[in-house]
Structures are given as structure tokens and as C-alpha cells.
Amino acid sequence: MAYNISLDTLPSLVREFASYKSVIQNSSEKTISEYLLDLRTFFRFLVARDKKISPSSEEFEKIDIRSVDLDYIKNITTEDIYEFLMYADNVRGNMAAAKSRKLSSIKGFFKYLTTKRMMLEDNPAINIEAPKKKQALPKFLSLEESLELLNAIKNDKESKSTVRDYAIVTLFLNCGMRVSELVGINIEDVDAKFRSLTVTGKGNKQRIVYLNDACRVALAEYMEERLGESHKACMSNALFLSSREQRISVKTVQWMVYKYLDMAGLESKHYSVHKLRHTAATLMYQTGNVDVRVLKDILGHEQLNTTQIYTHVSNQSMEDAMSHNPLSSQGGVDDE
């Protein structure tokens, strides 16, 4: 695997932990990279404190942590971890989600040393609770805004990738897949009759995504183009290609979505690719009467409580419910 950090700059035990995450737990490259970056910051913080180096200085980012060994790690306490989380909050300005990820990385590392390698007797991170996240309601496009976005793509006469872009956005709005899942789809992952496709989600877990009529039509049109003369020499097995005949990147998809949100006059709403996933989930739950347990499987969530954020009821739905009360037509005291 190619990580976003050089393994040579890390302590040997952290490198071994990365191998365990990859080989045994089959974690994705992105997940392991995030763990390694978090652990590097954690150990730099501890070394900086020992050497009286300011954690907000440029020198902090150059601290060599390769000498951190088991004897050093054995002396790390619960208080050290709390102090690091305070640093992440006060100096790095990390919000609850970022602090939770850092803590998860530390917890995973110490669990590996205590329960898998049996190198430590006590786990200093085991009883530390994750910072509470503010449970904000998901932001999503309305049905009308979704149609405006699709129409903006349809009406783009200058683009050479209209069919591709329309298929991508249609999948987002109907299936609720993650952008990383979409760019990873290969041609052979699509059912021959466009009834379903297979995506690889978090933790390299595969799931089947079933397609509705809109997805089938959009994919069939794109597949005709993808397998046509213009792409015959392409060696990639990726479903969605960039203009360079390579697998489309996450950044390209994000740029494309922002472009069409702008063209649809929705740029002021601050929507994003991930908001299209929220849109699919919300529309399915609110207007499609989809059971939350089924929605959990569609979205590829591991825990039901992650999906339950979509069970909120929109203001419009509450307003409609009030207007349908059989007593809503009753007038005031003075009505005759």
C-alpha cells in the first residue's frame, strides 16, 4: 500500500501496527494513512513536551519520532492522552469529529499492543470517552432542487462529458453512495441488465446497490458511450473515466458537482457531493417510506444509530401534519 506518510519516519511499533491494520484487519489505504498521521502527531506532541519544543512552532513538524520504542510507550499515561486532546482542541483547533478520530487512532494502537502483541499490561486509552459531537441535522437538496441540478447537466451543451456526469449525479441522488465508492466502481461491477451494481465501502466491505429506472436509463446511456469507439483503446477497467482515459478521481467528481450546482443557481446553499448522499437518504425515508433498517443497508452504515439521523421530520412535513388535523378547519369564537 502507498500511504500519505513515509513509513521510514515512524517508530517500528507504529509500522508494525500499520501492517496489522492492512494484512489482518484489511483496512483501506485511506484509513491506515489517517491512523498513521494521527499517531505521528501524538508522538511528536509527547516528544515536543519532553524537549520543551513549542507545539505551535515550525520545529514541531520536523520532530523525529523514530526513536520512540516500547520503553517510551510504556510510560505514556491516560493524562498524557488527555493533554494531547486538549492540544488538538486549543492549538490545532480540531472539532469533536477530528478529536474523536485522533482518539480512535490512539485507542487502536494501544489495543493492538495490549491484546494482540501482549507487550503492555495496561491500556491507558481504554476508558477515555470520545468527545461528544454536535448532532446536526443533515443538509440536503429538496426534490425540486435535485431536478434543477439534473436539468443543469442535461442543458450543458458545451460539455463533452454530459452523459457521464448525468449518470454520476443520478447515482448519487438515487442510491446515496459515497464518492469514494462511486469512483471505485469497475465495469464488471455493473449487472448486465443494470439491475444492480457492487460497491466497496468503508473497511473494504462490499455491498450490492440496487438500481431504479432512472439509474438504469442513465447507466445504459453512459455504458453505450463508455464501451464505444472513443474508449476502445482504453486499458482501464474503471466504469467512470476522466478526460485522460483514467479512472475518475474524487476531486474531479467534486469539481463537476460544484460546477453544476453553480449552473443550477444552488451555489449559495453550500451543497456538496456528500450532501447528495444525504439527499438520497432523506428523500427515500421521507417520501419513499423506506424502513430505517433497510436504509441502513442501502447506505452501508455499520450502526443503526448512524442512519437514524435521517429519521428527522422536515418542517414542511410537520406543517402538513398540522394542516391535516381534522380540527384545523374550525374557526374562532366569533365565527357563525
C-alpha positions as CSV (number, residue, x, y, z in Angstrom):
1,M,0.0,0.0,0.0
2,A,1.1,3.6,-0.6
3,Y,0.3,5.8,2.3
4,N,0.2,9.6,2.6
5,I,3.2,9.4,5.0
6,S,6.6,7.7,4.8
7,L,6.8,4.6,7.0
8,D,10.5,5.3,7.4
9,T,9.7,8.3,9.5
10,L,7.7,6.3,12.1
11,P,8.6,4.2,15.1
12,S,8.9,0.5,14.4
13,L,5.9,-0.4,16.5
14,V,3.7,2.0,14.6
15,R,4.9,0.5,11.3
16,E,4.0,-3.0,12.6
17,F,0.6,-1.6,13.6
18,A,0.1,-0.4,10.1
19,S,0.9,-3.9,8.7
20,Y,-1.6,-5.4,11.1
21,K,-4.3,-3.0,10.0
22,S,-3.6,-3.8,6.4
23,V,-3.0,-7.6,6.4
24,I,-5.2,-8.8,9.3
25,Q,-7.9,-6.2,9.5
26,N,-7.9,-5.4,5.8
27,S,-8.3,-1.7,6.4
28,S,-8.3,0.6,3.5
29,E,-5.3,2.7,2.5
30,K,-7.1,5.9,3.4
31,T,-8.0,4.6,6.9
32,I,-4.4,3.4,7.7
33,S,-3.0,6.7,6.4
34,E,-5.3,8.6,8.8
35,Y,-4.2,6.4,11.7
36,L,-0.5,7.0,10.9
37,L,-0.9,10.7,10.6
38,D,-2.7,10.9,13.9
39,L,-0.1,8.7,15.7
40,R,2.7,10.8,14.2
41,T,1.1,14.0,15.6
42,F,0.6,12.3,19.0
43,F,4.2,11.2,19.4
44,R,5.5,14.5,18.1
45,F,3.4,16.2,20.8
46,L,4.9,14.0,23.6
47,V,8.5,14.4,22.3
48,A,8.0,18.2,21.9
49,R,6.8,18.4,25.5
50,D,9.8,16.4,26.7
51,K,12.2,18.6,24.8
52,K,10.4,21.8,25.6
53,I,9.6,22.5,21.9
54,S,6.6,24.7,21.3
55,P,3.8,22.6,19.7
56,S,2.8,25.6,17.7
57,S,6.2,26.2,16.2
58,E,7.5,25.2,12.8
59,E,10.1,23.0,14.6
60,F,7.2,20.8,15.8
61,E,6.5,19.5,12.2
62,K,10.2,18.4,11.9
63,I,10.4,16.4,15.1
64,D,12.0,12.9,14.6
65,I,10.0,10.2,16.4
66,R,11.8,7.2,15.1
67,S,13.5,6.6,18.5
68,V,10.1,6.1,20.2
69,D,10.3,2.5,21.5
70,L,8.4,0.2,23.8
71,D,10.1,1.5,26.9
72,Y,8.9,5.0,25.9
73,I,5.4,3.9,25.2
74,K,5.1,2.0,28.5
75,N,5.4,5.3,30.3
76,I,2.5,7.0,28.4
77,T,-0.4,7.7,30.8
78,T,-4.1,8.5,30.5
79,E,-3.3,12.0,31.5
80,D,-0.8,12.3,28.5
81,I,-3.6,11.4,26.1
82,Y,-6.0,13.9,27.7
83,E,-3.3,16.5,27.4
84,F,-2.8,15.7,23.7
85,L,-6.6,16.0,23.1
86,M,-6.5,19.4,24.8
87,Y,-3.6,20.4,22.5
88,A,-5.7,19.2,19.5
89,D,-8.5,21.4,20.6
90,N,-6.7,24.5,21.8
91,V,-3.8,24.7,19.4
92,R,-4.8,22.8,16.3
93,G,-8.5,23.9,16.5
94,N,-9.8,20.4,16.0
95,M,-13.5,20.0,16.3
96,A,-15.2,17.0,18.0
97,A,-15.0,14.8,14.9
98,A,-11.3,15.3,14.4
99,K,-10.5,14.8,18.1
100,S,-12.6,11.6,18.0
101,R,-10.6,10.3,15.1
102,K,-7.3,11.0,16.8
103,L,-8.5,9.3,19.9
104,S,-9.7,6.3,17.8
105,S,-6.2,6.0,16.3
106,I,-4.6,6.1,19.7
107,K,-7.1,3.6,21.1
108,G,-6.5,1.3,18.2
109,F,-2.7,1.4,18.6
110,F,-2.8,0.7,22.4
111,K,-5.4,-2.1,21.9
112,Y,-3.0,-3.7,19.4
113,L,-0.1,-3.5,21.9
114,T,-2.1,-4.9,24.8
115,T,-4.5,-7.5,23.3
116,K,-2.7,-8.6,20.1
117,R,1.0,-8.3,20.9
118,M,0.7,-8.6,24.7
119,M,3.5,-6.0,25.0
120,L,1.6,-3.9,27.5
121,E,-0.3,-4.9,30.6
122,D,-2.4,-1.8,30.9
123,N,-4.1,0.2,28.2
124,P,-4.0,4.0,29.1
125,A,-6.6,4.8,26.5
126,I,-9.2,2.2,27.2
127,N,-11.5,4.3,29.5
128,I,-11.3,7.6,27.6
129,E,-14.6,8.6,26.1
130,A,-14.8,10.2,22.7
131,P,-15.6,13.9,22.5
132,K,-19.3,14.4,22.0
133,K,-20.2,15.5,18.5
134,K,-22.9,18.1,17.9
135,Q,-25.7,16.1,16.2
136,A,-26.6,18.5,13.4
137,L,-29.4,17.6,11.0
138,P,-28.1,16.5,7.6
139,K,-28.3,19.2,4.9
140,F,-29.9,18.0,1.7
141,L,-31.4,19.2,-1.6
142,S,-35.2,19.3,-2.0
143,L,-36.9,17.3,-4.7
144,E,-37.2,20.5,-6.8
145,E,-33.5,21.4,-6.3
146,S,-32.5,17.8,-7.3
147,L,-34.4,18.2,-10.5
148,E,-32.8,21.6,-11.2
149,L,-29.4,20.0,-10.7
150,L,-30.1,17.2,-13.2
151,N,-31.6,19.7,-15.7
152,A,-28.5,21.8,-15.4
153,I,-26.4,18.9,-16.6
154,K,-28.9,18.0,-19.4
155,N,-28.8,21.5,-20.7
156,D,-25.0,21.8,-20.7
157,K,-24.3,21.8,-24.5
158,E,-20.6,22.7,-24.1
159,S,-19.5,19.8,-22.1
160,K,-18.2,16.6,-23.7
161,S,-19.0,14.5,-20.6
162,T,-22.7,15.3,-20.1
163,V,-23.8,11.7,-20.3
164,R,-21.1,10.6,-17.8
165,D,-21.9,13.5,-15.4
166,Y,-25.6,12.9,-15.6
167,A,-25.1,9.2,-14.7
168,I,-22.9,10.1,-11.8
169,V,-25.3,12.6,-10.3
170,T,-28.2,10.3,-10.9
171,L,-26.5,7.5,-8.9
172,F,-25.7,9.9,-6.1
173,L,-29.3,11.2,-5.8
174,N,-30.9,7.8,-6.1
175,C,-28.5,5.4,-4.4
176,G,-26.8,7.5,-1.8
177,M,-23.4,6.1,-2.3
178,R,-20.2,7.7,-1.1
179,V,-18.0,9.5,-3.7
180,S,-15.1,7.1,-2.9
181,E,-17.5,4.2,-3.6
182,L,-18.5,5.6,-7.0
183,V,-15.0,6.3,-8.3
184,G,-14.1,2.7,-7.3
185,I,-16.7,1.0,-9.5
186,N,-15.4,-1.2,-12.3
187,I,-17.3,-2.2,-15.4
188,E,-17.7,-5.7,-14.2
189,D,-19.3,-4.5,-11.0
190,V,-22.4,-3.5,-13.0
191,D,-25.1,-6.1,-13.6
192,A,-25.5,-6.8,-17.3
193,K,-29.2,-5.8,-17.2
194,F,-28.4,-2.8,-15.0
195,R,-30.5,-4.2,-12.1
196,S,-27.7,-3.6,-9.5
197,L,-24.0,-2.8,-9.1
198,T,-21.4,-3.7,-6.4
199,V,-19.6,-1.0,-4.5
200,T,-16.7,-1.3,-2.0
201,G,-17.4,0.8,1.1
202,K,-15.6,1.6,4.3
203,G,-13.3,-1.1,5.6
204,N,-13.2,-2.7,2.1
205,K,-16.7,-4.1,2.7
206,Q,-18.7,-4.8,-0.5
207,R,-22.4,-4.4,-0.8
208,I,-24.9,-4.6,-3.6
209,V,-26.7,-1.4,-4.7
210,Y,-30.0,-2.0,-6.5
211,L,-30.9,0.4,-9.3
212,N,-34.2,2.1,-10.1
213,D,-35.4,3.0,-13.5
214,A,-33.7,6.4,-13.6
215,C,-30.3,4.8,-12.7
216,R,-30.8,2.1,-15.3
217,V,-31.6,4.5,-18.1
218,A,-28.7,6.9,-17.2
219,L,-26.2,4.0,-16.8
220,A,-27.3,2.3,-20.0
221,E,-26.7,5.6,-21.9
222,Y,-23.3,6.1,-20.4
223,M,-22.3,2.5,-20.9
224,E,-23.0,2.7,-24.6
225,E,-20.6,5.7,-24.7
226,R,-18.1,4.0,-22.3
227,L,-17.8,0.9,-24.5
228,G,-18.0,2.9,-27.7
229,E,-15.3,3.6,-30.3
230,S,-13.9,6.6,-28.4
231,H,-12.9,4.5,-25.5
232,K,-11.9,1.2,-27.2
233,A,-8.2,1.7,-26.7
234,C,-8.7,2.5,-23.0
235,M,-6.9,0.0,-20.8
236,S,-8.7,1.0,-17.6
237,N,-11.5,-1.2,-16.2
238,A,-12.9,1.7,-14.3
239,L,-16.6,2.5,-15.0
240,F,-16.2,6.2,-14.9
241,L,-13.3,7.8,-16.8
242,S,-11.7,11.2,-16.8
243,S,-10.9,13.1,-19.9
244,R,-7.4,11.4,-19.8
245,E,-9.0,8.0,-20.1
246,Q,-8.1,7.2,-16.5
247,R,-10.3,6.3,-13.5
248,I,-12.1,9.5,-12.5
249,S,-10.8,11.0,-9.2
250,V,-12.7,12.1,-6.2
251,K,-11.5,15.7,-6.8
252,T,-12.8,15.6,-10.4
253,V,-16.2,14.4,-9.3
254,Q,-16.3,17.1,-6.6
255,W,-15.4,19.8,-9.1
256,M,-18.0,18.6,-11.5
257,V,-20.8,18.6,-8.9
258,Y,-19.8,22.1,-7.7
259,K,-19.9,23.3,-11.3
260,Y,-23.4,22.1,-11.9
261,L,-24.7,23.3,-8.5
262,D,-23.4,26.7,-9.6
263,M,-25.1,26.4,-13.0
264,A,-28.4,25.4,-11.3
265,G,-28.2,28.5,-9.1
266,L,-27.7,26.5,-6.0
267,E,-24.1,27.6,-5.1
268,S,-25.4,29.8,-2.3
269,K,-26.8,26.8,-0.5
270,H,-23.3,25.4,0.2
271,Y,-24.2,21.9,-1.0
272,S,-21.5,19.3,-1.8
273,V,-21.1,15.8,-3.1
274,H,-21.8,14.4,0.3
275,K,-25.0,16.4,0.5
276,L,-26.2,14.4,-2.5
277,R,-25.8,11.3,-0.4
278,H,-27.8,13.0,2.4
279,T,-30.4,13.9,-0.3
280,A,-30.9,10.4,-1.4
281,A,-31.2,9.1,2.1
282,T,-33.7,11.8,3.2
283,L,-35.9,11.5,0.1
284,M,-36.0,7.8,0.4
285,Y,-37.0,8.0,4.1
286,Q,-39.4,10.9,3.9
287,T,-41.2,10.3,0.7
288,G,-40.4,6.7,-0.1
289,N,-41.5,5.2,3.2
290,V,-38.2,3.2,3.4
291,D,-37.7,1.5,6.7
292,V,-34.7,2.9,8.6
293,R,-33.2,-0.6,8.8
294,V,-33.4,-1.0,5.0
295,L,-31.9,2.5,4.6
296,K,-29.0,1.4,6.9
297,D,-28.1,-1.4,4.5
298,I,-28.6,0.8,1.4
299,L,-26.2,3.4,2.8
300,G,-23.7,0.9,4.0
301,H,-23.8,2.0,7.6
302,E,-22.5,-0.4,10.3
303,Q,-24.6,1.0,13.1
304,L,-28.3,1.8,13.0
305,N,-27.8,5.0,15.1
306,T,-25.7,6.4,12.3
307,T,-28.8,6.1,10.0
308,Q,-31.3,7.4,12.5
309,I,-30.3,11.0,11.8
310,Y,-32.4,10.7,8.6
311,T,-35.5,9.9,10.6
312,H,-35.9,13.6,11.4
313,V,-39.1,15.1,10.0
314,S,-38.8,18.2,7.9
315,N,-40.5,21.4,8.8
316,Q,-42.8,21.1,5.8
317,S,-43.9,17.6,6.9
318,M,-44.7,18.9,10.3
319,E,-46.6,21.9,8.8
320,D,-48.5,19.5,6.6
321,A,-49.3,17.2,9.5
322,M,-50.8,20.2,11.4
323,S,-53.0,21.2,8.5
324,H,-54.4,17.7,8.2
325,N,-55.7,17.7,11.7
326,P,-59.5,17.2,11.4
327,L,-60.0,20.2,13.7
328,S,-57.8,22.5,11.6
329,S,-60.9,24.0,9.8
330,Q,-62.6,25.1,12.9
331,G,-63.0,28.9,13.2
332,G,-62.8,31.2,16.2
333,V,-65.3,32.1,18.9
334,D,-66.9,34.9,16.8
335,D,-67.4,32.7,13.6
336,E,-71.0,31.9,12.9
